[in-house]
Amino acid sequence: MSLAAVPDADLPLDFARDVLDGLARLHQTVLVLDAQGVVVWRKDSAGLLAKCPPSATPRSVAHRILEPTRYEELCGRLSTDGLIVNERVRIPLGGGRTFPVEVSLTRLGGMADGSHVVALLRPIEDREQHDRQLRHTIEYLGAILDAAPEAVVALDRGGYVTYANPAIERLLGFPAEEIVDKPVSAYVRSPGDLVRFATLLRPGAETFSEDIELRRKDEAVVRVRVSGSSLVLPEGMHAGQVLVLHDVTERRRVEAELSRKNAELEHYVHAVSHDLRSPLVALLGFTRLLQQDYGDRLDDKARHFLDRIEQAGRTMETLANDLLELSRIGSRSERRALVDPLRVLSIVQSELKPRLEEYGVKLVLPPSSPLVLCDRTRLYQVFSNLLGNAVDHMGEVPSPRITVSIEETPTAHVISVADNGRGVDPAHHERIFEIFQSLGPRRDGRRGTGVGLAIVRKIAETHGGRVWVESAPGDGTAFRLLLPRA
């Protein structure tokens, strides 16, 4: 049976087929060999093996491509010297003719059976021709990139490294000269990363960026951000890819730790807020009973104390509810959709109507509005908090007015809630978005919980946007919320 006729069904089930799929995308001729050098899987998109007559290509590659003893020797080196060993051989064509091939042997992640070896073949003549075409480009680029702090690698069309700058040794532990002429797939750690990497490196791929895990020389794992694009020579020929590798291992570790701590904090806030509600309900309930059943026996001072207790309990109840809501923002249950802001604003306007009329505040809404990409409940909270904040803190001004506007840009929607009140000192613009921060009492004399604007900021950030304030003392206040359109 010829090598080209070895069926995929011969592959043992414990082999990871997604690994082999990634290899087949990166490299043109791929063989999987067992401990005796027998081909158990092959992919030959370049037709390299088709050049061999059937009689010259039995399944035992050790008999024709590599001598059995040489194959065993190279496999021994593979186990002790590193990830890859290369060997130049001449494959017989028949009639005394041969053609030179470079064989790269490696064991890749995802292979359950360590006795199997992957052999990657490429014609030496093709490589030398390609190297001549790239030589001047690499020499020119090398003079610049050798001093670059980031690791830079150039690949040919077959997925082999044609250039690596000195920074690659700090990243992977291999000197640059050991990386060159090696298949890049040997350094990719996981099957999933290999498949994604192969997809990115397809011919004609545009600029890309992806995080993958690579194997170092000491077998440690390093996570890198791979950024690259196609390498096109002046005459228009696609020559491969240029990759920039940035170590993000520490950054990912810190991000994972921050994510874990944030999750713990949100869980704690959720638990505390929930647990506070039961005693608060009891406290407020007994306060009402005291007022109803014993109010006629209390003097004015005692009734004043009860009012203060109830007021403090209501404030704490509101704070517990706000904290609970803050911990829920960004949960998986949220559903982003195109929402009509005017419908949401009409609900908030109805709820605020008694307070607006009490303080003589005119609320001006836009006559029309584009649809906004947001969770409907979160958009309601944005308007409720921003409008309520304006009513409570704009102060005593003639003809008080709050104006809502929604602007559309090519990439985002900007929601503005502006008032003509007393304004906010620029020194406090950032602080007012922090939790538990409040700029003085509200119109009714009570202090807010200091959570409302923190809720608005978290909603903006979880939707990929941001919120800021534009204000100065005596010039009114305008809150701007930017929400991406996609």
C-alpha positions in Angstrom: 0.0 0.0 0.0 1.4 3.5 -0.9 1.8 6.2 1.7 -0.8 8.3 -0.1 -3.4 5.5 0.3 -3.1 5.2 4.1 -6.7 5.8 5.3 -7.6 8.0 8.2 -9.5 5.1 9.7 -6.1 3.5 10.5 -5.5 6.1 13.1 -5.9 4.9 16.7 -8.9 6.4 18.4 -6.8 7.8 21.2 -5.2 10.3 18.8 -6.6 13.8 18.8 -8.0 14.4 15.4 -8.3 18.1 16.0 -4.5 18.2 16.5 -4.0 16.5 13.2 -6.5 18.8 11.5 -4.5 21.8 12.7 -1.3 20.2 11.5 -2.8 19.6 8.1 -3.7 23.2 7.8 -0.3 24.5 8.8 1.9 22.0 6.9 1.5 20.4 3.5 2.9 16.9 4.2 2.2 15.3 7.6 2.7 11.7 8.7 2.0 10.0 12.0 4.3 7.1 12.7 4.2 4.4 15.3 7.1 3.1 17.3 8.2 0.9 14.3 8.0 3.7 11.8 4.8 2.5 10.3 2.5 5.3 8.9 -0.9 5.2 10.7 -2.1 8.6 9.3 -1.0 10.9 6.6 -2.0 14.1 4.8 -0.2 15.2 1.6 -1.9 18.2 0.2 1.2 19.1 -1.8 1.3 15.7 -3.5 4.9 15.2 -2.4 4.4 11.5 -1.7 2.6 11.0 -5.0 6.0 11.3 -6.7 7.0 8.0 -5.3 6.1 4.8 -7.2 3.9 2.5 -5.2 6.6 -0.2 -4.9 9.0 2.4 -3.4 6.6 3.5 -0.6 5.6 0.7 1.7 3.9 1.7 5.0 7.1 1.3 6.9 8.7 4.7 6.4 11.8 3.5 8.3 12.5 1.1 5.3 12.5 3.9 2.6 12.6 7.4 4.1 14.7 6.6 7.2 16.7 3.5 7.9 15.2 1.7 10.9 18.3 2.2 13.1 18.5 5.9 12.2 14.8 6.3 13.0 15.2 4.7 16.4 18.3 7.0 17.0 16.4 10.1 16.1 13.4 9.2 18.3 15.8 8.7 21.1 17.2 12.2 20.5 13.7 13.5 20.4 13.0 12.3 23.9 16.2 13.8 25.4 17.2 16.9 23.2 14.0 18.8 22.8 10.8 19.2 20.8 12.1 18.7 17.3 14.9 16.8 15.4 15.6 17.4 11.7 17.1 15.0 9.2 17.8 15.4 5.5 17.1 12.3 3.4 16.7 11.4 -0.2 13.6 9.5 -1.1 13.9 7.1 -4.1 11.9 7.8 -7.2 12.8 4.6 -9.0 15.3 4.1 -11.8 18.1 5.3 -9.5 16.6 8.8 -9.1 16.0 10.4 -5.8 14.8 13.8 -4.5 16.0 15.5 -1.3 13.5 16.0 1.6 13.9 17.5 5.1 12.1 15.4 7.7 11.2 17.1 11.0 10.2 14.7 13.8 8.2 15.9 16.8 5.8 14.8 19.5 2.9 17.2 19.9 0.5 18.0 22.7 -2.8 16.2 22.4 -1.3 12.8 21.4 -2.4 10.3 24.0 0.2 7.7 23.1 3.7 9.0 23.6 5.2 6.3 21.3 3.8 7.9 18.2 5.8 10.5 16.3 4.7 13.2 13.8 6.9 13.6 10.7 6.6 16.8 8.7 8.2 16.6 5.2 9.2 19.4 2.8 11.3 19.3 -0.3 14.7 20.9 0.2 14.7 22.3 -3.3 11.5 24.2 -2.6 12.9 25.5 0.6 16.1 26.7 -1.0 14.2 28.4 -3.7 11.9 30.1 -1.2 14.9 31.1 1.0 16.5 32.8 -2.0 13.3 34.8 -2.6 13.2 35.8 1.1 16.9 36.3 1.8 17.1 40.0 1.0 13.8 40.7 2.8 14.9 38.8 5.9 18.3 40.4 6.0 16.7 43.9 5.8 14.1 43.1 8.4 16.6 41.3 10.6 18.8 44.4 11.0 15.7 46.2 12.4 14.0 43.4 14.4 17.1 41.9 16.1 17.0 44.9 18.5 13.2 44.6 19.1 12.3 43.9 22.7 9.4 41.6 21.6 9.9 38.2 20.1 9.3 38.4 16.3 9.0 35.3 14.0 8.6 35.0 10.3 7.0 31.8 8.8 7.1 30.5 5.3 4.0 29.3 3.5 4.5 25.8 4.8 4.4 26.9 8.5 8.2 26.7 9.0 10.2 29.4 10.8 12.4 31.4 8.5 13.5 34.1 10.9 13.4 34.6 14.7 14.9 37.5 16.5 17.0 37.2 19.7 14.1 38.0 22.0 12.6 34.6 21.2 15.1 33.0 23.6 13.8 35.1 26.6 10.3 33.9 25.7 10.7 30.2 24.8 14.2 29.4 26.0 15.4 28.4 22.5 18.1 30.4 20.8 17.0 32.0 17.6 19.2 29.6 15.5 17.4 26.6 17.0 14.0 28.0 16.1 14.8 28.7 12.4 13.8 25.9 10.0 11.6 24.2 12.6 7.8 23.8 12.2 6.0 26.3 14.3 3.3 23.8 15.2 5.8 22.0 17.5 5.7 24.8 20.0 1.9 25.1 20.3 0.8 23.4 23.5 -2.9 22.5 23.2 -5.0 21.0 20.4 -7.5 23.8 20.6 -4.8 26.4 20.3 -3.2 24.5 17.4 -6.5 24.5 15.4 -7.1 28.3 16.1 -3.5 29.1 15.2 -3.8 27.2 11.9 -7.0 29.0 11.0 -5.3 32.4 11.6 -2.3 31.5 9.5 -4.3 30.6 6.4 -2.9 32.2 3.2 -4.2 35.7 2.6 -5.3 36.2 6.3 -5.5 39.8 7.3 -3.9 41.2 10.5 -4.9 39.1 13.5 -4.3 38.8 17.2 -4.9 35.8 19.4 -3.9 34.4 22.8 -2.4 30.9 22.7 -0.2 28.8 24.9 3.3 27.8 23.8 5.8 25.3 25.2 9.2 26.5 26.4 12.4 24.5 26.1 12.1 23.6 29.8 8.6 22.2 29.1 7.0 25.1 31.0 3.9 26.8 29.5 3.9 30.4 28.5 0.8 32.3 27.3 1.4 34.8 24.5 -0.5 37.2 22.5 0.2 36.4 18.9 -0.2 39.4 16.6 0.6 39.1 12.9 -0.2 39.5 9.3 0.6 38.1 5.9 4.1 38.7 4.5 3.8 39.8 0.9 7.0 40.5 -1.2 7.3 43.5 -3.4 6.4 41.5 -6.5 3.1 40.5 -4.8 4.0 37.0 -3.8 2.5 35.7 -0.5 5.6 34.5 1.3 4.1 33.5 4.7 3.4 35.4 7.9 5.2 37.7 10.3 4.3 37.2 14.0 4.9 39.3 17.1 4.8 37.3 20.3 4.0 39.1 23.6 4.2 37.3 26.9 0.8 37.8 28.7 1.3 35.0 31.2 1.6 37.3 34.2 -1.2 39.6 32.9 -3.5 36.7 32.6 -2.7 35.4 36.0 -3.4 38.9 37.5 -6.6 39.1 35.5 -7.7 35.7 36.7 -6.9 36.6 40.3 -8.8 39.9 40.0 -11.8 38.1 38.4 -11.8 35.6 41.3 -11.6 38.4 43.9 -14.3 40.4 42.2 -16.5 37.3 42.1 -15.9 36.7 45.8 -16.6 40.4 46.6 -19.9 40.3 44.6 -20.9 37.1 46.3 -20.2 38.7 49.7 -22.1 41.9 48.9 -25.0 39.8 47.6 -25.0 37.7 50.7 -24.7 40.6 53.2 -27.3 42.7 51.3 -29.7 39.8 51.3 -29.1 38.9 55.0 -29.6 42.6 56.1 -33.1 42.7 54.7 -34.7 40.3 57.3 -33.7 42.3 60.4 -34.5 45.6 58.7 -38.0 44.4 57.9 -38.4 43.4 61.6 -37.0 46.7 62.7 -39.3 48.8 60.5 -42.3 46.6 61.4 -41.9 47.1 65.2 -41.3 50.8 64.7 -44.7 51.1 62.9 -46.3 49.0 65.7 -44.9 51.3 68.3 -46.2 54.3 66.5 -49.7 52.8 66.0 -50.2 51.1 69.3 -48.3 53.4 71.7 -48.1 56.7 69.8 -50.6 58.4 72.1 -48.5 57.6 75.2 -45.3 59.0 73.7 -44.3 62.7 74.0 -42.9 64.7 71.0 -39.3 63.8 71.8 -40.0 60.0 71.8 -42.0 60.3 68.6 -39.1 62.2 67.0 -36.7 59.4 68.0 -39.0 56.8 66.4 -39.2 58.9 63.2 -35.4 59.0 63.2 -35.1 55.2 63.7 -37.6 54.6 60.9 -35.8 57.0 58.6 -32.4 55.4 59.3 -34.0 52.0 58.7 -35.5 53.1 55.4 -32.1 54.4 54.3 -30.4 51.2 55.3 -33.1 49.2 53.4 -32.5 51.3 50.3 -28.7 50.8 50.7 -29.1 47.0 51.0 -31.3 47.0 47.9 -28.8 49.1 46.0 -25.9 46.9 46.9 -27.9 43.9 45.9 -28.6 45.4 42.6 -25.0 46.5 42.1 -23.8 42.9 42.6 -26.3 41.7 40.0 -25.1 44.0 37.2 -23.3 42.1 34.4 -24.9 38.7 35.3 -25.6 36.2 32.6 -29.3 36.6 32.9 -29.1 40.1 31.3 -30.3 40.3 27.7 -29.1 43.0 25.4 -31.4 44.1 22.7 -32.4 47.2 20.8 -34.5 49.2 23.2 -36.5 52.4 22.6 -35.3 54.9 25.2 -38.4 57.0 25.0 -40.6 54.2 26.3 -38.2 53.7 29.2 -38.1 57.4 29.9 -41.9 57.7 29.9 -42.0 55.1 32.8 -39.3 57.0 34.8 -41.1 60.3 34.1 -44.3 58.9 35.6 -42.5 57.7 38.7 -40.8 61.0 39.2 -43.8 63.2 38.4 -44.7 63.9 42.1 -41.2 65.1 42.9 -40.9 67.1 39.7 -44.1 68.9 40.5 -43.1 69.4 44.1 -39.9 71.2 43.2 -41.1 72.8 40.0 -38.6 71.0 37.8 -39.3 70.9 34.1 -38.2 67.6 32.4 -37.4 68.0 28.7 -37.3 64.7 26.7 -36.2 64.3 23.1 -39.0 64.2 20.5 -37.5 61.1 18.9 -34.6 58.7 19.6 -32.6 55.9 17.9 -32.8 52.5 19.4 -30.1 51.7 21.9 -28.3 48.4 22.4 -28.8 47.7 26.1 -30.5 45.5 28.6 -33.9 47.1 29.1 -33.8 46.9 32.9 -30.3 48.4 33.1 -31.4 51.3 30.8 -34.3 52.0 33.2 -31.8 52.0 36.1 -29.6 54.5 34.2 -32.4 57.0 33.6 -33.9 56.5 37.1 -30.6 57.1 38.8 -29.4 60.0 36.6 -32.8 61.8 36.6 -33.3 61.2 40.3 -29.8 62.4 41.1 -30.5 65.6 39.1 -33.8 66.3 41.0 -32.2 65.7 44.4 -28.9 67.6 43.9 -29.4 70.4 41.5 -30.2 72.8 44.3 -32.5 75.9 44.5 -32.3 77.6 41.1 -34.8 79.7 39.2 -36.7 77.8 36.5 -35.1 74.4 37.2 -34.8 72.2 34.1 -33.5 68.8 33.3 -32.9 68.0 29.6 -32.4 64.5 28.2 -30.8 63.9 24.8 -29.6 60.9 22.8 -27.0 61.3 20.0 -26.0 58.7 17.5 -22.5 58.3 16.2 -21.1 55.6 13.7 -20.0 53.4 16.6 -22.0 54.4 19.7 -25.0 56.2 21.3 -24.4 59.0 23.8 -27.1 59.6 26.4 -27.0 63.0 28.1 -28.9 64.1 31.2 -28.2 67.8 31.9 -29.6 70.2 34.4 -29.1 73.9 35.1 -28.5 73.4 38.8 -25.6 74.4 41.1 -23.0 72.2 39.4 -20.2 70.0 40.6 -16.6 71.1 41.3 -14.2 69.4 38.8 -12.2 68.1 41.8 -15.2 65.8 42.6 -15.9 64.5 39.1 -14.3 61.1 39.6 -15.2 60.7 43.3 -19.0 60.9 42.7 -19.0 57.7 40.8 -17.3 55.8 43.6 -19.6 53.7 45.9 -20.8 55.4 49.1 -19.8 58.8 47.9 -22.3 61.6 48.0 -22.0 65.4 47.6 -24.1 66.5 50.5 -27.8 66.0 51.5 -30.7 65.9 49.0 -33.5 68.4 48.7 -35.5 66.7 51.4 -32.5 66.9 53.8 -31.7 63.1 53.7 -28.4 61.8 52.5 -28.3 59.4 49.6 -26.8 55.9 49.8 -23.9 56.9 47.4 -24.6 53.9 45.2 -26.7 55.3 42.4 -23.9 56.7 40.2 -21.8 53.6 41.0 -24.6 51.5 39.5 -24.6 53.7 36.4 -20.9 53.4 35.9 -21.0 49.6 36.3 -23.8 49.3 33.8 -21.8 51.4 31.3 -18.6 49.3 31.8 -20.4 46.0 31.5 -21.9 47.1 28.3 -18.5 48.1 26.9 -19.1 51.8 27.4 -18.2 54.6 29.9 -19.8 57.4 31.8 -18.5 60.8 32.8 -19.7 64.2 34.0 -19.2 67.7 32.6 -19.8 70.4 35.2 -18.6 73.4 37.1 -20.0 75.3 40.1 -22.9 77.5 38.9 -22.9 76.1 35.4 -25.2 73.1 35.8 -24.3 69.4 35.4 -24.3 67.1 32.4 -23.9 63.3 32.7 -22.8 61.6 29.5 -23.2 57.8 29.0 -21.6 56.2 26.0 -23.0 52.8 24.9 -21.5 51.0 21.9 -23.8 50.2 19.0 -22.4 46.7 18.6 
